[in-house]
């Protein structure tokens, strides 16, 4: 299985996959309907991108009437792990602590976010 060999999804592929992860499955029309109103992607463009994702084995299809229903074979959580690993390796020189430090230094975390992070760190420490 080719599933996400080494490359991350393109911005548009990720946009369409995010919709399909949320819907669990959908047709080209279902995906277009979920796009933001200001996002003008042609039916043929969405169809082509979904077929490319199928060729990459990130989606599978089920024939329904004259059309296809696209179903993710790559879980969102699997992609998140891959994307974070990519960022840590490429942007933070393989140092996860540098990523966390940047998150903390950015000032974009709420008190709840900080509390949740502390709990996650405590749980991770308890597992070790």
N, CA, C and O atoms as a MOPAC input file, in Angstrom:
PM7 MOZYME 1SCF
protein

 N      0.82900 1    -1.19400 1     0.00000 1
 C      0.00000 1     0.00000 1     0.00000 1
 C      0.87200 1     1.25600 1     0.00000 1
 O      1.83600 1     1.35500 1     0.75900 1
 N      0.52400 1     2.20000 1    -0.85000 1
 C      1.30400 1     3.42900 1    -1.00300 1
 C      0.99500 1     4.46300 1     0.06800 1
 O      1.75700 1     5.41000 1     0.26100 1
 N     -0.09800 1     4.28700 1     0.74900 1
 C     -0.65300 1     5.27800 1     1.65700 1
 C      0.36600 1     6.26400 1     2.23100 1
 O      1.11500 1     5.92200 1     3.14600 1
 N      0.39300 1     7.46700 1     1.70400 1
 C      1.21600 1     8.56800 1     2.21600 1
 C      2.69100 1     8.18700 1     2.33400 1
 O      3.30000 1     8.39000 1     3.38400 1
 N      3.26000 1     7.64500 1     1.28100 1
 C      4.65100 1     7.21800 1     1.31500 1
 C      5.52300 1     8.17600 1     2.11200 1
 O      5.96600 1     7.83500 1     3.20800 1
 N      5.77600 1     9.36000 1     1.58700 1
 C      6.66700 1    10.25600 1     2.32400 1
 C      6.19500 1    11.69600 1     2.30000 1
 O      6.55100 1    12.47600 1     3.18400 1
 N      5.41900 1    12.05500 1     1.33100 1
 C      5.02900 1    13.45300 1     1.16700 1
 C      3.77600 1    13.78900 1     1.96500 1
 O      2.90600 1    12.95000 1     2.19700 1
 N      3.72400 1    15.04100 1     2.37000 1
 C      2.51500 1    15.54700 1     3.00800 1
 C      1.50600 1    15.90100 1     1.92200 1
 O      1.86400 1    16.05300 1     0.75400 1
 N      0.26600 1    16.02900 1     2.31300 1
 C     -0.78000 1    16.44200 1     1.38300 1
 C     -0.55100 1    17.89400 1     0.96800 1
 O     -0.01700 1    18.69200 1     1.73800 1
 N     -0.96000 1    18.22700 1    -0.25500 1
 C     -0.92800 1    19.62600 1    -0.66100 1
 C     -2.01100 1    20.36000 1     0.12900 1
 O     -2.85800 1    19.73400 1     0.76500 1
 N     -1.97400 1    21.68200 1     0.08200 1
 C     -2.96400 1    22.46900 1     0.80800 1
 C     -4.39400 1    22.11700 1     0.38700 1
 O     -5.27800 1    21.97400 1     1.23200 1
 N     -4.61200 1    21.97800 1    -0.91600 1
 C     -5.95300 1    21.67300 1    -1.41600 1
 C     -6.34400 1    20.23700 1    -1.08600 1
 O     -7.49000 1    19.97200 1    -0.72400 1
 N     -5.39700 1    19.31200 1    -1.21000 1
 C     -5.69500 1    17.92100 1    -0.83000 1
 C     -6.09900 1    17.85200 1     0.63900 1
 O     -7.05400 1    17.16100 1     0.99300 1
 N     -5.37200 1    18.56500 1     1.48800 1
 C     -5.69000 1    18.57100 1     2.91900 1
 C     -7.05600 1    19.19400 1     3.17400 1
 O     -7.81600 1    18.71500 1     4.01600 1
 N     -7.36300 1    20.25200 1     2.45200 1
 C     -8.67100 1    20.90000 1     2.58800 1
 C     -9.79900 1    19.91300 1     2.27200 1
 O    -10.78600 1    19.83800 1     3.00400 1
 N     -9.64700 1    19.15600 1     1.17800 1
 C    -10.67900 1    18.19100 1     0.78200 1
 C    -10.70500 1    16.99500 1     1.72900 1
 O    -11.77700 1    16.48800 1     2.05900 1
 N     -9.53200 1    16.54200 1     2.16500 1
 C     -9.48000 1    15.41800 1     3.10500 1
 C    -10.11900 1    15.79800 1     4.44300 1
 O    -10.80000 1    14.97900 1     5.05900 1
 N     -9.90500 1    17.02700 1     4.89000 1
 C    -10.50300 1    17.47400 1     6.15300 1
 C    -12.02300 1    17.37400 1     6.07600 1
 O    -12.67700 1    16.98300 1     7.04400 1
 N    -12.57400 1    17.72500 1     4.93000 1
 C    -14.02500 1    17.60600 1     4.73300 1
 C    -14.43400 1    16.14000 1     4.77200 1
 O    -15.40300 1    15.78300 1     5.44300 1
 N    -13.70200 1    15.28600 1     4.05700 1
 C    -14.06100 1    13.86800 1     4.02800 1
 C    -13.86900 1    13.19800 1     5.38900 1
 O    -14.64600 1    12.31400 1     5.74900 1
 N    -12.85300 1    13.59800 1     6.14800 1
 C    -12.70200 1    13.05100 1     7.49800 1
 C    -13.90800 1    13.42800 1     8.35100 1
 O    -14.40200 1    12.61900 1     9.13600 1
 N    -14.37100 1    14.65000 1     8.19200 1
 C    -15.52900 1    15.11100 1     8.96600 1
 C    -16.80300 1    14.37600 1     8.53600 1
 O    -17.62100 1    14.00200 1     9.37600 1
 N    -16.96500 1    14.17000 1     7.21800 1
 C    -18.16700 1    13.50500 1     6.70100 1
 C    -18.08400 1    11.97200 1     6.80100 1
 O    -19.11300 1    11.29800 1     6.77100 1
 N    -16.89300 1    11.43000 1     6.91700 1
 C    -16.59500 1     9.98700 1     6.89700 1
 C    -16.61700 1     9.41000 1     5.49200 1
 O    -15.91600 1     8.43600 1     5.21500 1
 N    -17.39500 1     9.98000 1     4.61600 1
 C    -17.42200 1     9.60600 1     3.20300 1
 C    -18.24600 1    10.66100 1     2.47000 1
 O    -19.04300 1    11.37400 1     3.08100 1
 N    -18.04500 1    10.75300 1     1.14300 1
 C    -18.84500 1    11.72500 1     0.40400 1
 C    -18.55100 1    11.70600 1    -1.08500 1
 O    -17.51800 1    11.20300 1    -1.52800 1
 N    -19.47300 1    12.26200 1    -1.84100 1
 C    -19.32900 1    12.40700 1    -3.28000 1
 C    -18.61900 1    13.73500 1    -3.56300 1
 O    -18.37800 1    14.52800 1    -2.65300 1
 N    -18.29500 1    13.95800 1    -4.82000 1
 C    -17.70200 1    15.24100 1    -5.21200 1
 C    -18.66000 1    16.37300 1    -4.81200 1
 O    -18.23200 1    17.39000 1    -4.26700 1
 N    -19.94500 1    16.18900 1    -5.08300 1
 C    -20.94700 1    17.22100 1    -4.74800 1
 C    -20.99600 1    17.47200 1    -3.23700 1
 O    -21.12100 1    18.61800 1    -2.80600 1
 N    -20.89800 1    16.40500 1    -2.42900 1
 C    -20.89500 1    16.55800 1    -0.96200 1
 C    -19.71000 1    17.41200 1    -0.51700 1
 O    -19.85200 1    18.28500 1     0.33900 1
 N    -18.54400 1    17.15400 1    -1.10300 1
 C    -17.33100 1    17.89100 1    -0.73700 1
 C    -17.47300 1    19.35800 1    -1.13000 1
 O    -17.16600 1    20.24800 1    -0.33700 1
 N    -17.93700 1    19.60800 1    -2.35100 1
 C    -18.11400 1    20.98800 1    -2.82100 1
 C    -19.08900 1    21.74100 1    -1.92000 1
 O    -18.87100 1    22.91100 1    -1.60600 1
 N    -20.15300 1    21.07600 1    -1.50900 1
 C    -21.16000 1    21.68900 1    -0.64200 1
 C    -20.55600 1    22.13000 1     0.69700 1
 O    -21.02000 1    23.10400 1     1.28900 1
 N    -19.53800 1    21.43200 1     1.17300 1
 C    -18.91400 1    21.73400 1     2.46200 1
 C    -17.80900 1    22.79300 1     2.37600 1
 O    -17.34500 1    23.30000 1     3.39700 1
 N    -17.39700 1    23.11800 1     1.15800 1
 C    -16.36300 1    24.14600 1     0.99200 1
 C    -16.91500 1    25.51100 1     1.40200 1
 O    -18.11000 1    25.76300 1     1.24700 1
 N    -16.06800 1    26.38500 1     1.91900 1
 C    -16.53600 1    27.73900 1     2.22400 1
 C    -17.10700 1    28.38600 1     0.96400 1
 O    -16.63000 1    28.13300 1    -0.14200 1
 N    -18.12600 1    29.21800 1     1.13800 1
 C    -18.82100 1    29.83300 1    -0.01100 1
 C    -17.85900 1    30.59600 1    -0.92200 1
 O    -18.03000 1    30.61200 1    -2.14100 1
 N    -16.83700 1    31.23400 1    -0.31700 1
 C    -15.90500 1    32.02800 1    -1.12800 1
 C    -14.87700 1    31.16100 1    -1.86000 1
 O    -14.10500 1    31.66800 1    -2.67400 1
 N    -14.86500 1    29.86700 1    -1.57400 1
 C    -13.90000 1    28.94500 1    -2.19400 1
 C    -14.49800 1    28.41900 1    -3.48800 1
 O    -15.37300 1    27.55300 1    -3.47000 1
 N    -14.02500 1    28.94400 1    -4.60900 1
 C    -14.58100 1    28.57100 1    -5.91100 1
 C    -13.73900 1    27.49700 1    -6.58700 1
 O    -12.91300 1    27.79200 1    -7.45000 1
 N    -13.95700 1    26.25600 1    -6.18600 1
 C    -13.28400 1    25.13600 1    -6.83500 1
 C    -14.28500 1    24.47800 1    -7.77300 1
 O    -15.39600 1    24.13900 1    -7.36500 1
 N    -13.89600 1    24.30100 1    -9.01600 1
 C    -14.78800 1    23.68900 1   -10.00000 1
 C    -15.00900 1    22.21800 1    -9.66400 1
 O    -14.15900 1    21.57000 1    -9.05400 1
 N    -16.15500 1    21.71100 1   -10.07100 1
 C    -16.49800 1    20.29600 1    -9.87900 1
 C    -15.39100 1    19.41500 1   -10.44100 1
 O    -14.97100 1    18.44800 1    -9.80400 1
 N    -14.91500 1    19.75700 1   -11.65300 1
 C    -13.88300 1    18.92800 1   -12.29100 1
 C    -12.57300 1    18.96100 1   -11.50100 1
 O    -11.86000 1    17.95900 1   -11.44600 1
 N    -12.25400 1    20.09800 1   -10.89400 1
 C    -11.03400 1    20.20100 1   -10.08800 1
 C    -11.12800 1    19.31400 1    -8.84900 1
 O    -10.19200 1    18.57900 1    -8.53400 1
 N    -12.25700 1    19.38500 1    -8.15200 1
 C    -12.45800 1    18.55100 1    -6.96000 1
 C    -12.42500 1    17.07500 1    -7.35600 1
 O    -11.79300 1    16.26000 1    -6.68400 1
 N    -13.09400 1    16.74400 1    -8.42800 1
 C    -13.11700 1    15.36200 1    -8.90800 1
 C    -11.70700 1    14.85700 1    -9.21900 1
 O    -11.34900 1    13.74100 1    -8.84400 1
 N    -10.91600 1    15.67400 1    -9.89800 1
 C     -9.54300 1    15.29500 1   -10.25300 1
 C     -8.69600 1    15.08400 1    -8.99600 1
 O     -7.95300 1    14.10700 1    -8.90500 1
 N     -8.80400 1    15.98500 1    -8.04200 1
 C     -8.01200 1    15.87200 1    -6.81000 1
 C     -8.41600 1    14.61800 1    -6.03400 1
 O     -7.55500 1    13.90900 1    -5.51100 1
 N     -9.70800 1    14.34300 1    -5.95700 1
 C    -10.15800 1    13.14300 1    -5.24700 1
 C     -9.65900 1    11.87500 1    -5.94700 1
 O     -9.29600 1    10.90200 1    -5.28600 1
 N     -9.64100 1    11.88500 1    -7.29000 1
 C     -9.11100 1    10.72300 1    -8.01600 1
 C     -7.61400 1    10.54900 1    -7.76000 1
 O     -7.13000 1     9.42400 1    -7.64100 1
 N     -6.88300 1    11.65800 1    -7.67600 1
 C     -5.45200 1    11.59600 1    -7.35900 1
 C     -5.26200 1    10.98900 1    -5.96000 1
 O     -4.38900 1    10.14500 1    -5.76100 1
 N     -6.07300 1    11.41900 1    -5.00600 1
 C     -5.99400 1    10.86800 1    -3.65300 1
 C     -6.34600 1     9.38000 1    -3.64500 1
 O     -5.80700 1     8.61500 1    -2.84500 1
 N     -7.23700 1     8.97900 1    -4.52200 1
 C     -7.55700 1     7.55000 1    -4.64800 1
 C     -6.35100 1     6.79000 1    -5.21400 1
 O     -6.02200 1     5.70300 1    -4.73900 1
 N     -5.69600 1     7.36300 1    -6.22500 1
 C     -4.50200 1     6.72600 1    -6.80300 1
 C     -3.38700 1     6.60200 1    -5.76500 1
 O     -2.61700 1     5.64200 1    -5.78600 1
 N     -3.30400 1     7.56800 1    -4.86500 1
 C     -2.30300 1     7.54100 1    -3.78700 1
 C     -2.72500 1     6.59300 1    -2.66200 1
 O     -1.99000 1     6.40500 1    -1.69200 1
 N     -3.91100 1     5.99900 1    -2.79800 1
 C     -4.49900 1     5.07100 1    -1.82600 1
 C     -4.80400 1     5.73000 1    -0.48600 1
 O     -4.76700 1     5.08800 1     0.56300 1
 N     -5.10400 1     7.01300 1    -0.54400 1
 C     -5.51700 1     7.76100 1     0.64300 1
 C     -7.04500 1     7.71700 1     0.74500 1
 O     -7.61700 1     7.86200 1     1.82500 1
 N     -7.68000 1     7.51600 1    -0.39600 1
 C     -9.12700 1     7.33800 1    -0.48000 1
 C     -9.41800 1     6.04100 1    -1.21700 1
 O     -8.60800 1     5.56600 1    -2.01400 1
 N    -10.58100 1     5.47800 1    -0.93900 1
 C    -11.10000 1     4.39100 1    -1.77400 1
 C    -12.47300 1     4.84600 1    -2.25000 1
 O    -13.05200 1     5.77900 1    -1.69400 1
 N    -12.98900 1     4.19000 1    -3.27300 1
 C    -14.28900 1     4.60100 1    -3.79000 1
 C    -15.27100 1     3.44700 1    -3.78600 1
 O    -14.91400 1     2.27000 1    -3.84400 1
 N    -16.51600 1     3.84900 1    -3.71500 1
 C    -17.62500 1     2.90700 1    -3.85100 1
 C    -18.53000 1     3.48500 1    -4.92900 1
 O    -18.94800 1     4.64000 1    -4.83900 1
 N    -18.82900 1     2.69700 1    -5.93600 1
 C    -19.69900 1     3.14800 1    -7.02500 1
 C    -21.12000 1     3.24000 1    -6.49300 1
 O    -21.62200 1     2.31200 1    -5.85700 1
 N    -21.74800 1     4.35300 1    -6.75700 1
 C    -23.13400 1     4.55800 1    -6.33400 1
 C    -23.87200 1     5.26300 1    -7.45300 1
 O    -23.65200 1     6.44900 1    -7.69900 1
 N    -24.74300 1     4.54100 1    -8.12600 1
 C    -25.41400 1     5.10500 1    -9.29100 1
 C    -24.39300 1     5.41000 1   -10.36300 1
 O    -23.58300 1     4.55700 1   -10.72400 1
 N    -24.43400 1     6.64300 1   -10.87600 1
 C    -23.46000 1     7.04900 1   -11.89800 1
 C    -22.20300 1     7.65900 1   -11.30000 1
 O    -21.23600 1     7.91700 1   -12.01700 1
 N    -22.21000 1     7.89000 1   -10.00400 1
 C    -21.07000 1     8.56300 1    -9.38000 1
 C    -20.30200 1     7.66700 1    -8.43400 1
 O    -20.54400 1     6.46300 1    -8.34800 1
 N    -19.37200 1     8.28300 1    -7.72700 1
 C    -18.54000 1     7.57800 1    -6.76200 1
 C    -18.65700 1     8.23900 1    -5.39300 1
 O    -18.79000 1     9.45700 1    -5.27600 1
 N    -18.60300 1     7.40200 1    -4.37000 1
 C    -18.53100 1     7.88800 1    -3.00100 1
 C    -17.09100 1     7.65700 1    -2.56000 1
 O    -16.57400 1     6.54500 1    -2.66400 1
 N    -16.44700 1     8.71100 1    -2.06800 1
 C    -15.04800 1     8.64300 1    -1.64400 1
 C    -14.98300 1     8.42300 1    -0.13800 1
 O    -15.66800 1     9.09100 1     0.63600 1
 N    -14.13800 1     7.46400 1     0.25900 1
 C    -14.02400 1     7.06900 1     1.65900 1
 C    -12.55100 1     7.13000 1     2.05500 1
 O    -11.71700 1     6.49200 1     1.41200 1
 N    -12.21300 1     7.88700 1     3.10600 1
 C    -10.81700 1     7.95800 1     3.53300 1
 C    -10.29700 1     6.59200 1     4.00400 1
 O    -10.97300 1     5.89000 1     4.75600 1
 N     -9.09800 1     6.22400 1     3.55600 1
 C     -8.43000 1     5.03700 1     4.08400 1
 C     -7.33500 1     5.46100 1     5.05600 1
 O     -6.87800 1     4.66200 1     5.87400 1
 N     -6.92200 1     6.71200 1     4.96500 1
 C     -5.94500 1     7.28200 1     5.88500 1
 C     -6.71800 1     7.99300 1     6.99300 1
 O     -7.52400 1     8.88400 1     6.72400 1
 N     -6.46800 1     7.59500 1     8.23400 1
 C     -7.13800 1     8.23900 1     9.36100 1
 C     -6.53000 1     9.61900 1     9.59600 1
 O     -5.34600 1     9.84500 1     9.35100 1
 N     -7.36800 1    10.53000 1    10.07400 1
 C     -6.89900 1    11.88700 1    10.37800 1
 C     -5.76900 1    11.83000 1    11.40700 1
 O     -4.77700 1    12.54900 1    11.28200 1
 N     -5.91500 1    10.98400 1    12.41500 1
 C     -4.89000 1    10.87400 1    13.45900 1
 C     -3.55800 1    10.38000 1    12.89100 1
 O     -2.49800 1    10.80700 1    13.34900 1
 N     -3.60000 1     9.48600 1    11.90000 1
 C     -2.37100 1     9.00200 1    11.25600 1
 C     -1.68400 1    10.14300 1    10.50600 1
 O     -0.46100 1    10.28100 1    10.54000 1
 N     -2.48700 1    10.94800 1     9.83500 1
 C     -1.91400 1    12.08300 1     9.10000 1
 C     -1.34200 1    13.12500 1    10.06200 1
 O     -0.28600 1    13.70000 1     9.80100 1
 N     -2.03600 1    13.36400 1    11.16600 1
 C     -1.55200 1    14.33200 1    12.15200 1
 C     -0.16900 1    13.92300 1    12.67300 1
 O      0.72200 1    14.76200 1    12.80400 1
 N      0.00300 1    12.62600 1    12.97000 1
 C      1.30200 1    12.13200 1    13.44600 1
 C      2.37200 1    12.40000 1    12.39700 1
 O      3.45600 1    12.88800 1    12.71800 1
 N      2.06800 1    12.08100 1    11.14800 1
 C      3.02400 1    12.26800 1    10.05100 1
 C      3.37900 1    13.74700 1     9.87500 1
 O      4.54700 1    14.09400 1     9.70100 1
 N      2.36800 1    14.60900 1     9.92100 1
 C      2.59000 1    16.04300 1     9.72400 1
 C      3.42200 1    16.63300 1    10.86600 1
 O      4.32100 1    17.44000 1    10.62600 1
 N      3.12800 1    16.23600 1    12.09800 1
 C      3.88700 1    16.75000 1    13.24000 1
 C      5.33200 1    16.25600 1    13.17400 1
 O      6.26200 1    17.02300 1    13.42600 1
 N      5.52400 1    14.97900 1    12.83400 1
 C      6.89200 1    14.45600 1    12.68700 1
 C      7.66000 1    15.26000 1    11.64100 1
 O      8.82900 1    15.59800 1    11.82700 1
 N      6.97500 1    15.55700 1    10.53700 1
 C      7.58700 1    16.32600 1     9.46000 1
 C      8.02900 1    17.70600 1     9.97500 1
 O      9.15800 1    18.13100 1     9.72900 1
 N      7.14200 1    18.39000 1    10.68200 1
 C      7.44700 1    19.72300 1    11.20700 1
 C      8.60100 1    19.65200 1    12.22000 1
 O      9.52500 1    20.46300 1    12.17800 1
 N      8.53300 1    18.67800 1    13.12200 1
 C      9.60200 1    18.54700 1    14.12100 1
 C     10.93600 1    18.29100 1    13.42100 1
 O     11.94200 1    18.91900 1    13.75100 1
 N     10.94500 1    17.36900 1    12.45500 1
 C     12.19500 1    17.02700 1    11.76000 1
 C     12.72500 1    18.17500 1    10.91900 1
 O     13.91600 1    18.48500 1    10.97400 1
 N     11.85900 1    18.80900 1    10.14200 1
 C     12.30600 1    19.79800 1     9.16700 1
 C     12.45100 1    21.20600 1     9.72500 1
 O     13.36700 1    21.93600 1     9.34500 1
 N     11.55700 1    21.58700 1    10.61900 1
 C     11.56000 1    22.96500 1    11.11400 1
 C     12.29700 1    23.08500 1    12.44900 1
 O     12.97200 1    24.08200 1    12.70300 1
 N     12.16300 1    22.06700 1    13.29600 1
 C     12.71900 1    22.14000 1    14.64800 1
 C     13.89900 1    21.18500 1    14.84900 1
 O     14.18100 1    20.76600 1    15.97100 1
 N     14.58200 1    20.84600 1    13.75800 1
 C     15.79000 1    20.01700 1    13.80700 1
 C     15.61600 1    18.74300 1    14.62900 1
 O     16.53900 1    18.32200 1    15.32700 1
 N     14.44600 1    18.13300 1    14.54800 1
 C     14.22300 1    16.86500 1    15.24000 1
 C     14.06000 1    16.99800 1    16.74000 1
 O     14.17000 1    16.00700 1    17.46300 1
 N     13.80100 1    18.20300 1    17.22000 1
 C     13.68800 1    18.44900 1    18.65600 1
 C     12.24500 1    18.81700 1    19.01800 1
 O     11.84500 1    19.96800 1    18.84700 1
 N     11.46000 1    17.85600 1    19.51300 1
 C     10.06600 1    18.15200 1    19.86400 1
 C      9.91800 1    19.25400 1    20.90400 1
 O      8.94500 1    20.00800 1    20.87800 1
 N     10.87500 1    19.34900 1    21.81500 1
 C     10.80400 1    20.38300 1    22.85700 1
 C     10.81400 1    21.77700 1    22.22600 1
 O     10.15600 1    22.68800 1    22.72700 1
 N     11.55100 1    21.94400 1    21.13900 1
 C     11.58800 1    23.24200 1    20.45900 1
 C     10.20900 1    23.60600 1    19.90500 1
 O      9.82000 1    24.77400 1    19.92400 1
 N      9.48300 1    22.62300 1    19.41900 1
 C      8.12300 1    22.85300 1    18.92400 1
 C      7.22400 1    23.29400 1    20.08100 1
 O      6.48700 1    24.27300 1    19.96000 1
 N      7.28400 1    22.58000 1    21.18600 1
 C      6.45700 1    22.91700 1    22.35200 1
 C      6.82300 1    24.30500 1    22.87500 1
 O      5.94500 1    25.09500 1    23.22000 1
 N      8.13700 1    24.59900 1    22.93200 1
 C      8.58200 1    25.92300 1    23.39600 1
 C      7.98600 1    27.01000 1    22.50100 1
 O      7.51900 1    28.03600 1    22.99600 1
 N      8.00200 1    26.78800 1    21.19400 1
 C      7.44100 1    27.77600 1    20.26300 1
 C      5.94500 1    27.95800 1    20.49600 1
 O      5.43700 1    29.07800 1    20.45400 1
 N      5.25000 1    26.86400 1    20.74000 1
 C      3.81300 1    26.95300 1    21.04600 1
 C      3.58600 1    27.78800 1    22.30600 1
 O      2.69800 1    28.64000 1    22.34900 1
 N      4.39000 1    27.53500 1    23.31600 1
 C      4.24600 1    28.27100 1    24.57900 1
 C      4.62300 1    29.74000 1    24.41000 1
 O      3.94500 1    30.62100 1    24.93900 1
 N      5.70000 1    30.00400 1    23.67700 1
 C      6.17300 1    31.38000 1    23.49000 1
 C      5.26900 1    32.20500 1    22.57900 1
 O      5.29800 1    33.43500 1    22.62600 1
 N      4.47200 1    31.54200 1    21.75700 1
 C      3.62600 1    32.26600 1    20.80500 1
 C      2.54600 1    33.08500 1    21.50500 1
 O      2.03100 1    34.05300 1    20.94800 1
 N      2.20900 1    32.68900 1    22.72600 1
 C      1.19400 1    33.42800 1    23.47400 1
 C     -0.21800 1    33.17700 1    22.98600 1
 O     -1.15100 1    33.85900 1    23.41100 1
 N     -0.38700 1    32.21100 1    22.10200 1
 C     -1.71300 1    31.92900 1    21.54600 1
 C     -2.46100 1    30.84400 1    22.31500 1
 O     -3.50900 1    30.38200 1    21.86200 1
 N     -1.94200 1    30.43300 1    23.46500 1
 C     -2.58000 1    29.37100 1    24.23800 1
 C     -3.43400 1    29.97800 1    25.34800 1
 O     -3.00700 1    30.89100 1    26.05500 1
 N     -4.62900 1    29.45700 1    25.48100 1
 C     -5.51500 1    29.92000 1    26.55700 1
 C     -5.11100 1    29.22600 1    27.86000 1
 O     -4.28200 1    28.31600 1    27.85900 1
 N     -5.70100 1    29.66400 1    28.95800 1
 C     -5.44900 1    29.01700 1    30.25800 1
 C     -5.87300 1    27.54700 1    30.18000 1
 O     -5.20700 1    26.67100 1    30.73200 1
 N     -6.97100 1    27.29000 1    29.49900 1
 C     -7.44500 1    25.90800 1    29.34600 1
 C     -6.43500 1    25.08700 1    28.54100 1
 O     -6.13900 1    23.94600 1    28.89700 1
 N     -5.90900 1    25.66000 1    27.46300 1
 C     -4.87900 1    24.96700 1    26.66400 1
 C     -3.69100 1    24.60100 1    27.54200 1
 O     -3.20000 1    23.47400 1    27.48700 1
 N     -3.22800 1    25.55200 1    28.35300 1
 C     -2.07500 1    25.30900 1    29.22300 1
 C     -2.37600 1    24.21400 1    30.24900 1
 O     -1.53900 1    23.35200 1    30.51800 1
 N     -3.58400 1    24.26300 1    30.81400 1
 C     -3.98600 1    23.24100 1    31.79200 1
 C     -4.02100 1    21.86900 1    31.10700 1
 O     -3.53700 1    20.88100 1    31.66000 1
 N     -4.59500 1    21.81600 1    29.90200 1
 C     -4.66600 1    20.55300 1    29.15700 1
 C     -3.26200 1    20.02100 1    28.83900 1
 O     -3.01300 1    18.81900 1    28.93500 1
 N     -2.34800 1    20.92400 1    28.46000 1
 C     -0.96400 1    20.51600 1    28.18200 1
 C     -0.29100 1    19.95900 1    29.43300 1
 O      0.40200 1    18.94300 1    29.37000 1
 N     -0.49800 1    20.62400 1    30.56800 1
 C      0.08200 1    20.12900 1    31.82600 1
 C     -0.43800 1    18.72300 1    32.13600 1
 O      0.32500 1    17.84900 1    32.54900 1
 N     -1.73600 1    18.51500 1    31.93500 1
 C     -2.32100 1    17.18900 1    32.18100 1
 C     -1.74400 1    16.14500 1    31.23600 1
 O     -1.44400 1    15.02800 1    31.65800 1
 N     -1.58400 1    16.49700 1    29.95600 1
 C     -1.00600 1    15.56100 1    28.98400 1
 C      0.42100 1    15.19400 1    29.35600 1
 O      0.81600 1    14.03300 1    29.25100 1
 N      1.19500 1    16.18500 1    29.79300 1
 C      2.59100 1    15.93700 1    30.18200 1
 C      2.62900 1    15.03300 1    31.41400 1
 O      3.44600 1    14.11500 1    31.48900 1
 N      1.74500 1    15.29500 1    32.37800 1
 C      1.68800 1    14.45900 1    33.58100 1
 C      1.32000 1    13.01400 1    33.22400 1
 O      1.91200 1    12.06900 1    33.74500 1
 N      0.33900 1    12.85500 1    32.33200 1
 C     -0.07000 1    11.51200 1    31.89800 1
 C      1.06300 1    10.80000 1    31.16000 1
 O      1.29500 1     9.61000 1    31.37000 1
 N      1.76100 1    11.52800 1    30.30300 1
 C      2.88900 1    10.93900 1    29.55700 1
 C      3.98400 1    10.51400 1    30.53500 1
 O      4.58500 1     9.45300 1    30.36700 1
 N      4.24700 1    11.33200 1    31.55100 1
 C      5.25200 1    11.00100 1    32.55800 1
 C      4.87100 1     9.76800 1    33.36400 1
 O      5.73000 1     8.96800 1    33.73200 1
 N      3.58500 1     9.62100 1    33.63600 1
 C      3.10900 1     8.46900 1    34.40100 1
 C      3.23000 1     7.17200 1    33.60600 1
 O      3.35900 1     6.09500 1    34.18800 1
 N      3.18800 1     7.27200 1    32.28000 1
 C      3.29700 1     6.07400 1    31.41200 1
 C      4.72600 1     5.59100 1    31.28400 1
 O      4.96200 1     4.44100 1    30.91600 1
 N      5.67400 1     6.44800 1    31.58100 1
 C      7.10700 1     6.09700 1    31.38900 1
 C      7.63100 1     5.28500 1    32.54700 1
 O      8.80300 1     4.90600 1    32.55500 1

